[in-house]
């Protein structure tokens, strides 16, 4: 478990903590199986991971995601720089949509026309 969070983790945490994301309760650095997740919502079985460049092409991340999926969890992965560069409201709506499909269409991004959403 890391002691200091990244700026991206702090920004996302401010957006999703205290049931701010449609009433979903996320825990930060939550243990699950033999892993520590960045953010986990056990009620909707949703995990949100924020990755730095050291995770690019990581086979261990793929294996981790497979094991968590086998346990019934969906993992959404974002790059740290995506969180820093994109509109926080967009990330919140996208996660909510993926969590329970109760949110309407995702708004277009004015900041980046090339961003395709998280790496799922």
Jmol script that loads the backbone (N, CA, C; Angstrom):
load data "model"
ATOM      1  N   UNK A   1       0.850  -1.166   0.000  1.00  0.00           N
ATOM      2  CA  UNK A   1       0.000   0.000   0.000  1.00  0.00           C
ATOM      3  C   UNK A   1       0.903   1.239   0.000  1.00  0.00           C
ATOM      4  N   UNK A   2       0.561   2.195  -0.852  1.00  0.00           N
ATOM      5  CA  UNK A   2       1.358   3.415  -0.935  1.00  0.00           C
ATOM      6  C   UNK A   2       0.885   4.428   0.091  1.00  0.00           C
ATOM      7  N   UNK A   3       1.821   5.173   0.604  1.00  0.00           N
ATOM      8  CA  UNK A   3       1.495   6.199   1.591  1.00  0.00           C
ATOM      9  C   UNK A   3       1.006   7.479   0.913  1.00  0.00           C
ATOM     10  N   UNK A   4       1.656   7.901  -0.178  1.00  0.00           N
ATOM     11  CA  UNK A   4       1.311   9.155  -0.846  1.00  0.00           C
ATOM     12  C   UNK A   4       0.568   8.885  -2.149  1.00  0.00           C
ATOM     13  N   UNK A   5      -0.563   9.528  -2.302  1.00  0.00           N
ATOM     14  CA  UNK A   5      -1.355   9.397  -3.529  1.00  0.00           C
ATOM     15  C   UNK A   5      -0.812  10.344  -4.585  1.00  0.00           C
ATOM     16  N   UNK A   6      -1.039   9.990  -5.855  1.00  0.00           N
ATOM     17  CA  UNK A   6      -0.666  10.884  -6.945  1.00  0.00           C
ATOM     18  C   UNK A   6      -1.696  12.004  -7.041  1.00  0.00           C
ATOM     19  N   UNK A   7      -1.356  13.047  -7.762  1.00  0.00           N
ATOM     20  CA  UNK A   7      -2.292  14.143  -7.975  1.00  0.00           C
ATOM     21  C   UNK A   7      -3.557  13.636  -8.657  1.00  0.00           C
ATOM     22  N   UNK A   8      -3.397  12.762  -9.648  1.00  0.00           N
ATOM     23  CA  UNK A   8      -4.557  12.213 -10.359  1.00  0.00           C
ATOM     24  C   UNK A   8      -5.463  11.442  -9.400  1.00  0.00           C
ATOM     25  N   UNK A   9      -4.878  10.643  -8.507  1.00  0.00           N
ATOM     26  CA  UNK A   9      -5.684   9.902  -7.534  1.00  0.00           C
ATOM     27  C   UNK A   9      -6.426  10.850  -6.600  1.00  0.00           C
ATOM     28  N   UNK A  10      -5.760  11.893  -6.169  1.00  0.00           N
ATOM     29  CA  UNK A  10      -6.420  12.865  -5.293  1.00  0.00           C
ATOM     30  C   UNK A  10      -7.580  13.557  -5.998  1.00  0.00           C
ATOM     31  N   UNK A  11      -7.388  13.928  -7.271  1.00  0.00           N
ATOM     32  CA  UNK A  11      -8.462  14.582  -8.019  1.00  0.00           C
ATOM     33  C   UNK A  11      -9.658  13.652  -8.197  1.00  0.00           C
ATOM     34  N   UNK A  12      -9.381  12.412  -8.581  1.00  0.00           N
ATOM     35  CA  UNK A  12     -10.483  11.471  -8.771  1.00  0.00           C
ATOM     36  C   UNK A  12     -11.171  11.169  -7.439  1.00  0.00           C
ATOM     37  N   UNK A  13     -10.399  11.016  -6.380  1.00  0.00           N
ATOM     38  CA  UNK A  13     -10.982  10.733  -5.075  1.00  0.00           C
ATOM     39  C   UNK A  13     -11.943  11.841  -4.657  1.00  0.00           C
ATOM     40  N   UNK A  14     -11.580  13.091  -4.909  1.00  0.00           N
ATOM     41  CA  UNK A  14     -12.469  14.201  -4.570  1.00  0.00           C
ATOM     42  C   UNK A  14     -13.784  14.112  -5.352  1.00  0.00           C
ATOM     43  N   UNK A  15     -13.732  13.546  -6.540  1.00  0.00           N
ATOM     44  CA  UNK A  15     -14.932  13.443  -7.377  1.00  0.00           C
ATOM     45  C   UNK A  15     -15.838  12.277  -6.977  1.00  0.00           C
ATOM     46  N   UNK A  16     -15.273  11.221  -6.390  1.00  0.00           N
ATOM     47  CA  UNK A  16     -16.080  10.016  -6.147  1.00  0.00           C
ATOM     48  C   UNK A  16     -16.288   9.692  -4.674  1.00  0.00           C
ATOM     49  N   UNK A  17     -15.586  10.352  -3.766  1.00  0.00           N
ATOM     50  CA  UNK A  17     -15.702   9.995  -2.344  1.00  0.00           C
ATOM     51  C   UNK A  17     -17.048  10.420  -1.770  1.00  0.00           C
ATOM     52  N   UNK A  18     -17.376   9.884  -0.618  1.00  0.00           N
ATOM     53  CA  UNK A  18     -18.623  10.215   0.088  1.00  0.00           C
ATOM     54  C   UNK A  18     -19.870  10.011  -0.775  1.00  0.00           C
ATOM     55  N   UNK A  19     -19.893   8.951  -1.529  1.00  0.00           N
ATOM     56  CA  UNK A  19     -21.062   8.594  -2.352  1.00  0.00           C
ATOM     57  C   UNK A  19     -21.413   9.660  -3.388  1.00  0.00           C
ATOM     58  N   UNK A  20     -20.427  10.448  -3.836  1.00  0.00           N
ATOM     59  CA  UNK A  20     -20.677  11.537  -4.786  1.00  0.00           C
ATOM     60  C   UNK A  20     -20.959  11.048  -6.198  1.00  0.00           C
ATOM     61  N   UNK A  21     -20.700   9.807  -6.460  1.00  0.00           N
ATOM     62  CA  UNK A  21     -20.920   9.260  -7.797  1.00  0.00           C
ATOM     63  C   UNK A  21     -22.190   8.426  -7.780  1.00  0.00           C
ATOM     64  N   UNK A  22     -23.320   9.102  -7.879  1.00  0.00           N
ATOM     65  CA  UNK A  22     -24.598   8.410  -7.950  1.00  0.00           C
ATOM     66  C   UNK A  22     -24.896   7.523  -6.765  1.00  0.00           C
ATOM     67  N   UNK A  23     -24.352   7.855  -5.606  1.00  0.00           N
ATOM     68  CA  UNK A  23     -24.601   7.050  -4.415  1.00  0.00           C
ATOM     69  C   UNK A  23     -23.694   5.839  -4.282  1.00  0.00           C
ATOM     70  N   UNK A  24     -22.771   5.646  -5.230  1.00  0.00           N
ATOM     71  CA  UNK A  24     -21.842   4.521  -5.138  1.00  0.00           C
ATOM     72  C   UNK A  24     -20.808   4.796  -4.065  1.00  0.00           C
ATOM     73  N   UNK A  25     -20.544   3.807  -3.236  1.00  0.00           N
ATOM     74  CA  UNK A  25     -19.563   3.964  -2.165  1.00  0.00           C
ATOM     75  C   UNK A  25     -18.240   3.346  -2.592  1.00  0.00           C
ATOM     76  N   UNK A  26     -17.264   4.214  -2.849  1.00  0.00           N
ATOM     77  CA  UNK A  26     -15.926   3.761  -3.220  1.00  0.00           C
ATOM     78  C   UNK A  26     -15.026   3.775  -1.993  1.00  0.00           C
ATOM     79  N   UNK A  27     -14.122   2.808  -1.952  1.00  0.00           N
ATOM     80  CA  UNK A  27     -13.067   2.780  -0.946  1.00  0.00           C
ATOM     81  C   UNK A  27     -11.750   2.993  -1.672  1.00  0.00           C
ATOM     82  N   UNK A  28     -10.865   3.713  -1.007  1.00  0.00           N
ATOM     83  CA  UNK A  28      -9.563   4.025  -1.583  1.00  0.00           C
ATOM     84  C   UNK A  28      -8.530   3.031  -1.080  1.00  0.00           C
ATOM     85  N   UNK A  29      -7.663   2.551  -1.976  1.00  0.00           N
ATOM     86  CA  UNK A  29      -6.638   1.554  -1.681  1.00  0.00           C
ATOM     87  C   UNK A  29      -7.230   0.378  -0.909  1.00  0.00           C
ATOM     88  N   UNK A  30      -8.257  -0.194  -1.513  1.00  0.00           N
ATOM     89  CA  UNK A  30      -8.981  -1.294  -0.879  1.00  0.00           C
ATOM     90  C   UNK A  30      -8.345  -2.638  -1.243  1.00  0.00           C
ATOM     91  N   UNK A  31      -8.090  -3.495  -0.253  1.00  0.00           N
ATOM     92  CA  UNK A  31      -7.564  -4.828  -0.552  1.00  0.00           C
ATOM     93  C   UNK A  31      -8.639  -5.711  -1.181  1.00  0.00           C
ATOM     94  N   UNK A  32      -8.229  -6.452  -2.187  1.00  0.00           N
ATOM     95  CA  UNK A  32      -9.134  -7.377  -2.864  1.00  0.00           C
ATOM     96  C   UNK A  32      -8.302  -8.510  -3.441  1.00  0.00           C
ATOM     97  N   UNK A  33      -8.656  -9.728  -3.096  1.00  0.00           N
ATOM     98  CA  UNK A  33      -7.836 -10.899  -3.400  1.00  0.00           C
ATOM     99  C   UNK A  33      -6.439 -10.616  -2.848  1.00  0.00           C
ATOM    100  N   UNK A  34      -5.421 -10.745  -3.652  1.00  0.00           N
ATOM    101  CA  UNK A  34      -4.060 -10.457  -3.161  1.00  0.00           C
ATOM    102  C   UNK A  34      -3.560  -9.099  -3.656  1.00  0.00           C
ATOM    103  N   UNK A  35      -4.487  -8.210  -4.022  1.00  0.00           N
ATOM    104  CA  UNK A  35      -4.133  -6.917  -4.607  1.00  0.00           C
ATOM    105  C   UNK A  35      -4.643  -5.769  -3.741  1.00  0.00           C
ATOM    106  N   UNK A  36      -4.068  -4.602  -3.974  1.00  0.00           N
ATOM    107  CA  UNK A  36      -4.585  -3.356  -3.409  1.00  0.00           C
ATOM    108  C   UNK A  36      -5.100  -2.550  -4.594  1.00  0.00           C
ATOM    109  N   UNK A  37      -6.386  -2.296  -4.613  1.00  0.00           N
ATOM    110  CA  UNK A  37      -6.986  -1.530  -5.711  1.00  0.00           C
ATOM    111  C   UNK A  37      -6.868  -0.040  -5.412  1.00  0.00           C
ATOM    112  N   UNK A  38      -6.787   0.778  -6.457  1.00  0.00           N
ATOM    113  CA  UNK A  38      -6.773   2.224  -6.239  1.00  0.00           C
ATOM    114  C   UNK A  38      -8.110   2.658  -5.641  1.00  0.00           C
ATOM    115  N   UNK A  39      -9.200   2.263  -6.298  1.00  0.00           N
ATOM    116  CA  UNK A  39     -10.552   2.586  -5.830  1.00  0.00           C
ATOM    117  C   UNK A  39     -11.448   1.393  -6.120  1.00  0.00           C
ATOM    118  N   UNK A  40     -12.261   1.008  -5.149  1.00  0.00           N
ATOM    119  CA  UNK A  40     -13.165  -0.123  -5.348  1.00  0.00           C
ATOM    120  C   UNK A  40     -14.545   0.212  -4.800  1.00  0.00           C
ATOM    121  N   UNK A  41     -15.556  -0.127  -5.593  1.00  0.00           N
ATOM    122  CA  UNK A  41     -16.938  -0.044  -5.154  1.00  0.00           C
ATOM    123  C   UNK A  41     -17.435  -1.483  -5.078  1.00  0.00           C
ATOM    124  N   UNK A  42     -17.520  -2.003  -3.871  1.00  0.00           N
ATOM    125  CA  UNK A  42     -17.887  -3.406  -3.696  1.00  0.00           C
ATOM    126  C   UNK A  42     -19.356  -3.650  -4.023  1.00  0.00           C
ATOM    127  N   UNK A  43     -20.205  -2.651  -3.815  1.00  0.00           N
ATOM    128  CA  UNK A  43     -21.621  -2.807  -4.118  1.00  0.00           C
ATOM    129  C   UNK A  43     -21.897  -3.037  -5.589  1.00  0.00           C
ATOM    130  N   UNK A  44     -21.164  -2.351  -6.460  1.00  0.00           N
ATOM    131  CA  UNK A  44     -21.360  -2.522  -7.908  1.00  0.00           C
ATOM    132  C   UNK A  44     -20.251  -3.355  -8.539  1.00  0.00           C
ATOM    133  N   UNK A  45     -19.323  -3.843  -7.706  1.00  0.00           N
ATOM    134  CA  UNK A  45     -18.201  -4.659  -8.176  1.00  0.00           C
ATOM    135  C   UNK A  45     -17.415  -3.939  -9.274  1.00  0.00           C
ATOM    136  N   UNK A  46     -17.099  -2.688  -8.988  1.00  0.00           N
ATOM    137  CA  UNK A  46     -16.369  -1.835  -9.928  1.00  0.00           C
ATOM    138  C   UNK A  46     -15.055  -1.398  -9.305  1.00  0.00           C
ATOM    139  N   UNK A  47     -13.986  -1.544 -10.075  1.00  0.00           N
ATOM    140  CA  UNK A  47     -12.656  -1.112  -9.647  1.00  0.00           C
ATOM    141  C   UNK A  47     -12.184  -0.044 -10.621  1.00  0.00           C
ATOM    142  N   UNK A  48     -11.601   1.033 -10.093  1.00  0.00           N
ATOM    143  CA  UNK A  48     -11.017   2.070 -10.929  1.00  0.00           C
ATOM    144  C   UNK A  48      -9.536   2.135 -10.595  1.00  0.00           C
ATOM    145  N   UNK A  49      -8.707   1.948 -11.618  1.00  0.00           N
ATOM    146  CA  UNK A  49      -7.255   1.989 -11.465  1.00  0.00           C
ATOM    147  C   UNK A  49      -6.699   3.160 -12.259  1.00  0.00           C
ATOM    148  N   UNK A  50      -5.783   3.905 -11.645  1.00  0.00           N
ATOM    149  CA  UNK A  50      -5.088   4.984 -12.321  1.00  0.00           C
ATOM    150  C   UNK A  50      -3.641   4.563 -12.487  1.00  0.00           C
ATOM    151  N   UNK A  51      -3.160   4.601 -13.710  1.00  0.00           N
ATOM    152  CA  UNK A  51      -1.841   4.077 -14.023  1.00  0.00           C
ATOM    153  C   UNK A  51      -0.900   5.148 -14.543  1.00  0.00           C
ATOM    154  N   UNK A  52       0.354   5.054 -14.132  1.00  0.00           N
ATOM    155  CA  UNK A  52       1.420   5.859 -14.696  1.00  0.00           C
ATOM    156  C   UNK A  52       2.073   5.102 -15.833  1.00  0.00           C
ATOM    157  N   UNK A  53       3.091   5.688 -16.422  1.00  0.00           N
ATOM    158  CA  UNK A  53       3.733   5.094 -17.595  1.00  0.00           C
ATOM    159  C   UNK A  53       4.364   3.735 -17.314  1.00  0.00           C
ATOM    160  N   UNK A  54       4.691   3.444 -16.062  1.00  0.00           N
ATOM    161  CA  UNK A  54       5.300   2.159 -15.733  1.00  0.00           C
ATOM    162  C   UNK A  54       4.345   0.995 -15.999  1.00  0.00           C
ATOM    163  N   UNK A  55       3.061   1.274 -16.165  1.00  0.00           N
ATOM    164  CA  UNK A  55       2.077   0.220 -16.425  1.00  0.00           C
ATOM    165  C   UNK A  55       1.864  -0.046 -17.908  1.00  0.00           C
ATOM    166  N   UNK A  56       2.485   0.708 -18.770  1.00  0.00           N
ATOM    167  CA  UNK A  56       2.292   0.547 -20.216  1.00  0.00           C
ATOM    168  C   UNK A  56       2.692  -0.858 -20.650  1.00  0.00           C
ATOM    169  N   UNK A  57       1.731  -1.591 -21.202  1.00  0.00           N
ATOM    170  CA  UNK A  57       1.984  -2.949 -21.688  1.00  0.00           C
ATOM    171  C   UNK A  57       2.241  -3.958 -20.581  1.00  0.00           C
ATOM    172  N   UNK A  58       1.783  -3.703 -19.386  1.00  0.00           N
ATOM    173  CA  UNK A  58       2.069  -4.561 -18.238  1.00  0.00           C
ATOM    174  C   UNK A  58       1.288  -5.873 -18.296  1.00  0.00           C
ATOM    175  N   UNK A  59       2.017  -6.971 -18.388  1.00  0.00           N
ATOM    176  CA  UNK A  59       1.356  -8.283 -18.389  1.00  0.00           C
ATOM    177  C   UNK A  59       0.797  -8.598 -17.000  1.00  0.00           C
ATOM    178  N   UNK A  60       1.428  -8.089 -15.956  1.00  0.00           N
ATOM    179  CA  UNK A  60       0.908  -8.344 -14.606  1.00  0.00           C
ATOM    180  C   UNK A  60      -0.433  -7.633 -14.395  1.00  0.00           C
ATOM    181  N   UNK A  61      -0.620  -6.455 -15.015  1.00  0.00           N
ATOM    182  CA  UNK A  61      -1.918  -5.777 -14.931  1.00  0.00           C
ATOM    183  C   UNK A  61      -2.997  -6.592 -15.643  1.00  0.00           C
ATOM    184  N   UNK A  62      -2.658  -7.173 -16.781  1.00  0.00           N
ATOM    185  CA  UNK A  62      -3.627  -7.997 -17.513  1.00  0.00           C
ATOM    186  C   UNK A  62      -4.036  -9.211 -16.679  1.00  0.00           C
ATOM    187  N   UNK A  63      -3.066  -9.852 -16.049  1.00  0.00           N
ATOM    188  CA  UNK A  63      -3.354 -11.020 -15.210  1.00  0.00           C
ATOM    189  C   UNK A  63      -4.208 -10.607 -14.006  1.00  0.00           C
ATOM    190  N   UNK A  64      -3.869  -9.496 -13.401  1.00  0.00           N
ATOM    191  CA  UNK A  64      -4.636  -8.970 -12.269  1.00  0.00           C
ATOM    192  C   UNK A  64      -6.079  -8.710 -12.675  1.00  0.00           C
ATOM    193  N   UNK A  65      -6.267  -8.050 -13.822  1.00  0.00           N
ATOM    194  CA  UNK A  65      -7.615  -7.767 -14.307  1.00  0.00           C
ATOM    195  C   UNK A  65      -8.395  -9.053 -14.578  1.00  0.00           C
ATOM    196  N   UNK A  66      -7.726 -10.071 -15.126  1.00  0.00           N
ATOM    197  CA  UNK A  66      -8.387 -11.364 -15.375  1.00  0.00           C
ATOM    198  C   UNK A  66      -8.838 -12.004 -14.063  1.00  0.00           C
ATOM    199  N   UNK A  67      -7.979 -11.979 -13.055  1.00  0.00           N
ATOM    200  CA  UNK A  67      -8.331 -12.584 -11.767  1.00  0.00           C
ATOM    201  C   UNK A  67      -9.476 -11.829 -11.094  1.00  0.00           C
ATOM    202  N   UNK A  68      -9.440 -10.506 -11.167  1.00  0.00           N
ATOM    203  CA  UNK A  68     -10.513  -9.721 -10.568  1.00  0.00           C
ATOM    204  C   UNK A  68     -11.823  -9.916 -11.333  1.00  0.00           C
ATOM    205  N   UNK A  69     -11.735 -10.033 -12.659  1.00  0.00           N
ATOM    206  CA  UNK A  69     -12.941 -10.292 -13.458  1.00  0.00           C
ATOM    207  C   UNK A  69     -13.530 -11.660 -13.115  1.00  0.00           C
ATOM    208  N   UNK A  70     -12.670 -12.649 -12.909  1.00  0.00           N
ATOM    209  CA  UNK A  70     -13.149 -13.981 -12.530  1.00  0.00           C
ATOM    210  C   UNK A  70     -13.873 -13.941 -11.177  1.00  0.00           C
ATOM    211  N   UNK A  71     -13.520 -12.961 -10.347  1.00  0.00           N
ATOM    212  CA  UNK A  71     -14.194 -12.795  -9.058  1.00  0.00           C
ATOM    213  C   UNK A  71     -15.432 -11.913  -9.182  1.00  0.00           C
ATOM    214  N   UNK A  72     -15.766 -11.507 -10.421  1.00  0.00           N
ATOM    215  CA  UNK A  72     -16.986 -10.746 -10.654  1.00  0.00           C
ATOM    216  C   UNK A  72     -16.822  -9.238 -10.695  1.00  0.00           C
ATOM    217  N   UNK A  73     -15.586  -8.743 -10.715  1.00  0.00           N
ATOM    218  CA  UNK A  73     -15.338  -7.304 -10.721  1.00  0.00           C
ATOM    219  C   UNK A  73     -14.980  -6.804 -12.109  1.00  0.00           C
ATOM    220  N   UNK A  74     -15.430  -5.602 -12.427  1.00  0.00           N
ATOM    221  CA  UNK A  74     -15.077  -4.921 -13.669  1.00  0.00           C
ATOM    222  C   UNK A  74     -14.019  -3.876 -13.328  1.00  0.00           C
ATOM    223  N   UNK A  75     -12.918  -3.861 -14.056  1.00  0.00           N
ATOM    224  CA  UNK A  75     -11.854  -2.903 -13.820  1.00  0.00           C
ATOM    225  C   UNK A  75     -11.822  -1.872 -14.939  1.00  0.00           C
ATOM    226  N   UNK A  76     -11.859  -0.605 -14.550  1.00  0.00           N
ATOM    227  CA  UNK A  76     -11.667   0.503 -15.487  1.00  0.00           C
ATOM    228  C   UNK A  76     -10.286   1.067 -15.220  1.00  0.00           C
ATOM    229  N   UNK A  77      -9.482   1.201 -16.279  1.00  0.00           N
ATOM    230  CA  UNK A  77      -8.137   1.748 -16.135  1.00  0.00           C
ATOM    231  C   UNK A  77      -8.033   3.065 -16.882  1.00  0.00           C
ATOM    232  N   UNK A  78      -7.488   4.052 -16.198  1.00  0.00           N
ATOM    233  CA  UNK A  78      -7.217   5.356 -16.783  1.00  0.00           C
ATOM    234  C   UNK A  78      -5.729   5.651 -16.616  1.00  0.00           C
ATOM    235  N   UNK A  79      -5.156   6.370 -17.560  1.00  0.00           N
ATOM    236  CA  UNK A  79      -3.807   6.882 -17.382  1.00  0.00           C
ATOM    237  C   UNK A  79      -3.891   8.091 -16.460  1.00  0.00           C
ATOM    238  N   UNK A  80      -2.888   8.280 -15.608  1.00  0.00           N
ATOM    239  CA  UNK A  80      -2.845   9.452 -14.735  1.00  0.00           C
ATOM    240  C   UNK A  80      -3.023  10.739 -15.528  1.00  0.00           C
ATOM    241  N   UNK A  81      -2.335  10.849 -16.670  1.00  0.00           N
ATOM    242  CA  UNK A  81      -2.420  12.100 -17.438  1.00  0.00           C
ATOM    243  C   UNK A  81      -3.802  12.305 -18.039  1.00  0.00           C
ATOM    244  N   UNK A  82      -4.578  11.241 -18.234  1.00  0.00           N
ATOM    245  CA  UNK A  82      -5.954  11.405 -18.700  1.00  0.00           C
ATOM    246  C   UNK A  82      -6.799  12.083 -17.628  1.00  0.00           C
ATOM    247  N   UNK A  83      -6.623  11.638 -16.402  1.00  0.00           N
ATOM    248  CA  UNK A  83      -7.392  12.239 -15.301  1.00  0.00           C
ATOM    249  C   UNK A  83      -7.013  13.707 -15.159  1.00  0.00           C
ATOM    250  N   UNK A  84      -5.735  13.996 -15.304  1.00  0.00           N
ATOM    251  CA  UNK A  84      -5.282  15.379 -15.168  1.00  0.00           C
ATOM    252  C   UNK A  84      -5.752  16.238 -16.335  1.00  0.00           C
ATOM    253  N   UNK A  85      -5.921  15.644 -17.512  1.00  0.00           N
ATOM    254  CA  UNK A  85      -6.207  16.427 -18.711  1.00  0.00           C
ATOM    255  C   UNK A  85      -7.691  16.524 -19.056  1.00  0.00           C
ATOM    256  N   UNK A  86      -8.482  15.589 -18.599  1.00  0.00           N
ATOM    257  CA  UNK A  86      -9.887  15.594 -19.031  1.00  0.00           C
ATOM    258  C   UNK A  86     -10.807  16.156 -17.973  1.00  0.00           C
ATOM    259  N   UNK A  87     -11.953  16.423 -18.366  1.00  0.00           N
ATOM    260  CA  UNK A  87     -12.976  17.013 -17.526  1.00  0.00           C
ATOM    261  C   UNK A  87     -13.444  15.998 -16.491  1.00  0.00           C
ATOM    262  N   UNK A  88     -13.346  16.315 -15.200  1.00  0.00           N
ATOM    263  CA  UNK A  88     -13.696  15.378 -14.131  1.00  0.00           C
ATOM    264  C   UNK A  88     -15.145  14.924 -14.240  1.00  0.00           C
ATOM    265  N   UNK A  89     -16.026  15.802 -14.627  1.00  0.00           N
ATOM    266  CA  UNK A  89     -17.427  15.421 -14.794  1.00  0.00           C
ATOM    267  C   UNK A  89     -17.614  14.318 -15.813  1.00  0.00           C
ATOM    268  N   UNK A  90     -16.804  14.338 -16.844  1.00  0.00           N
ATOM    269  CA  UNK A  90     -16.881  13.289 -17.856  1.00  0.00           C
ATOM    270  C   UNK A  90     -16.484  11.946 -17.251  1.00  0.00           C
ATOM    271  N   UNK A  91     -15.413  11.917 -16.494  1.00  0.00           N
ATOM    272  CA  UNK A  91     -14.966  10.673 -15.865  1.00  0.00           C
ATOM    273  C   UNK A  91     -16.049  10.144 -14.926  1.00  0.00           C
ATOM    274  N   UNK A  92     -16.637  11.042 -14.135  1.00  0.00           N
ATOM    275  CA  UNK A  92     -17.693  10.620 -13.208  1.00  0.00           C
ATOM    276  C   UNK A  92     -18.866  10.010 -13.968  1.00  0.00           C
ATOM    277  N   UNK A  93     -19.323  10.672 -15.025  1.00  0.00           N
ATOM    278  CA  UNK A  93     -20.456  10.140 -15.790  1.00  0.00           C
ATOM    279  C   UNK A  93     -20.097   8.827 -16.472  1.00  0.00           C
ATOM    280  N   UNK A  94     -18.885   8.710 -16.981  1.00  0.00           N
ATOM    281  CA  UNK A  94     -18.475   7.485 -17.657  1.00  0.00           C
ATOM    282  C   UNK A  94     -18.451   6.317 -16.675  1.00  0.00           C
ATOM    283  N   UNK A  95     -17.876   6.505 -15.502  1.00  0.00           N
ATOM    284  CA  UNK A  95     -17.840   5.438 -14.493  1.00  0.00           C
ATOM    285  C   UNK A  95     -19.247   5.040 -14.072  1.00  0.00           C
ATOM    286  N   UNK A  96     -20.107   6.030 -13.867  1.00  0.00           N
ATOM    287  CA  UNK A  96     -21.490   5.748 -13.463  1.00  0.00           C
ATOM    288  C   UNK A  96     -22.198   4.955 -14.549  1.00  0.00           C
ATOM    289  N   UNK A  97     -21.996   5.344 -15.785  1.00  0.00           N
ATOM    290  CA  UNK A  97     -22.619   4.629 -16.907  1.00  0.00           C
ATOM    291  C   UNK A  97     -22.156   3.174 -16.908  1.00  0.00           C
ATOM    292  N   UNK A  98     -20.848   2.970 -16.752  1.00  0.00           N
ATOM    293  CA  UNK A  98     -20.316   1.613 -16.758  1.00  0.00           C
ATOM    294  C   UNK A  98     -20.763   0.825 -15.528  1.00  0.00           C
ATOM    295  N   UNK A  99     -20.983   1.504 -14.421  1.00  0.00           N
ATOM    296  CA  UNK A  99     -21.351   0.817 -13.180  1.00  0.00           C
ATOM    297  C   UNK A  99     -22.763   0.266 -13.232  1.00  0.00           C
ATOM    298  N   UNK A 100     -23.699   1.043 -13.787  1.00  0.00           N
ATOM    299  CA  UNK A 100     -25.075   0.547 -13.742  1.00  0.00           C
ATOM    300  C   UNK A 100     -25.955   0.982 -14.905  1.00  0.00           C
ATOM    301  N   UNK A 101     -25.372   1.580 -15.921  1.00  0.00           N
ATOM    302  CA  UNK A 101     -26.111   1.967 -17.133  1.00  0.00           C
ATOM    303  C   UNK A 101     -27.368   2.785 -16.844  1.00  0.00           C
ATOM    304  N   UNK A 102     -27.334   3.626 -15.809  1.00  0.00           N
ATOM    305  CA  UNK A 102     -28.492   4.453 -15.489  1.00  0.00           C
ATOM    306  C   UNK A 102     -28.315   5.907 -15.911  1.00  0.00           C
ATOM    307  N   UNK A 103     -27.205   6.213 -16.520  1.00  0.00           N
ATOM    308  CA  UNK A 103     -26.930   7.586 -16.927  1.00  0.00           C
ATOM    309  C   UNK A 103     -27.127   7.701 -18.428  1.00  0.00           C
ATOM    310  N   UNK A 104     -27.590   8.839 -18.854  1.00  0.00           N
ATOM    311  CA  UNK A 104     -27.826   9.070 -20.274  1.00  0.00           C
ATOM    312  C   UNK A 104     -26.542   9.093 -21.078  1.00  0.00           C
ATOM    313  N   UNK A 105     -26.629   9.560 -22.312  1.00  0.00           N
ATOM    314  CA  UNK A 105     -25.455   9.577 -23.190  1.00  0.00           C
ATOM    315  C   UNK A 105     -24.299  10.358 -22.570  1.00  0.00           C
ATOM    316  N   UNK A 106     -23.106   9.877 -22.842  1.00  0.00           N
ATOM    317  CA  UNK A 106     -21.906  10.528 -22.347  1.00  0.00           C
ATOM    318  C   UNK A 106     -21.649  11.771 -23.196  1.00  0.00           C
ATOM    319  N   UNK A 107     -21.417  12.932 -22.567  1.00  0.00           N
ATOM    320  CA  UNK A 107     -21.170  14.141 -23.352  1.00  0.00           C
ATOM    321  C   UNK A 107     -19.860  14.051 -24.101  1.00  0.00           C
ATOM    322  N   UNK A 108     -19.774  14.761 -25.205  1.00  0.00           N
ATOM    323  CA  UNK A 108     -18.519  14.758 -25.954  1.00  0.00           C
ATOM    324  C   UNK A 108     -17.475  15.562 -25.197  1.00  0.00           C
ATOM    325  N   UNK A 109     -16.237  15.223 -25.431  1.00  0.00           N
ATOM    326  CA  UNK A 109     -15.136  15.928 -24.781  1.00  0.00           C
ATOM    327  C   UNK A 109     -14.691  17.099 -25.632  1.00  0.00           C
ATOM    328  N   UNK A 110     -14.685  18.260 -25.053  1.00  0.00           N
ATOM    329  CA  UNK A 110     -14.194  19.427 -25.771  1.00  0.00           C
ATOM    330  C   UNK A 110     -12.678  19.522 -25.656  1.00  0.00           C
ATOM    331  N   UNK A 111     -12.104  18.880 -24.644  1.00  0.00           N
ATOM    332  CA  UNK A 111     -10.674  19.004 -24.393  1.00  0.00           C
ATOM    333  C   UNK A 111      -9.851  18.170 -25.354  1.00  0.00           C
ATOM    334  N   UNK A 112     -10.261  16.956 -25.610  1.00  0.00           N
ATOM    335  CA  UNK A 112      -9.463  16.077 -26.449  1.00  0.00           C
ATOM    336  C   UNK A 112     -10.365  15.271 -27.371  1.00  0.00           C
ATOM    337  N   UNK A 113     -10.188  15.471 -28.646  1.00  0.00           N
ATOM    338  CA  UNK A 113     -10.996  14.731 -29.614  1.00  0.00           C
ATOM    339  C   UNK A 113     -10.448  13.333 -29.863  1.00  0.00           C
ATOM    340  N   UNK A 114      -9.266  13.024 -29.322  1.00  0.00           N
ATOM    341  CA  UNK A 114      -8.664  11.713 -29.559  1.00  0.00           C
ATOM    342  C   UNK A 114      -8.889  10.737 -28.410  1.00  0.00           C
ATOM    343  N   UNK A 115      -9.352  11.220 -27.256  1.00  0.00           N
ATOM    344  CA  UNK A 115      -9.527  10.346 -26.099  1.00  0.00           C
ATOM    345  C   UNK A 115     -10.682   9.408 -26.332  1.00  0.00           C
ATOM    346  N   UNK A 116     -10.490   8.131 -26.110  1.00  0.00           N
ATOM    347  CA  UNK A 116     -11.491   7.119 -26.393  1.00  0.00           C
ATOM    348  C   UNK A 116     -12.099   6.491 -25.156  1.00  0.00           C
ATOM    349  N   UNK A 117     -11.872   7.057 -24.003  1.00  0.00           N
ATOM    350  CA  UNK A 117     -12.383   6.463 -22.769  1.00  0.00           C
ATOM    351  C   UNK A 117     -11.322   5.608 -22.122  1.00  0.00           C
ATOM    352  N   UNK A 118     -11.634   5.014 -20.967  1.00  0.00           N
ATOM    353  CA  UNK A 118     -10.627   4.240 -20.251  1.00  0.00           C
ATOM    354  C   UNK A 118     -10.294   2.957 -20.974  1.00  0.00           C
ATOM    355  N   UNK A 119      -9.144   2.410 -20.621  1.00  0.00           N
ATOM    356  CA  UNK A 119      -8.723   1.134 -21.179  1.00  0.00           C
ATOM    357  C   UNK A 119      -9.425   0.032 -20.411  1.00  0.00           C
ATOM    358  N   UNK A 120     -10.457  -0.558 -21.001  1.00  0.00           N
ATOM    359  CA  UNK A 120     -11.239  -1.581 -20.296  1.00  0.00           C
ATOM    360  C   UNK A 120     -10.827  -2.962 -20.756  1.00  0.00           C
TER     361      UNK A 120
END
end "model"
wireframe off; spacefill off
backbone 0.3
color backbone group
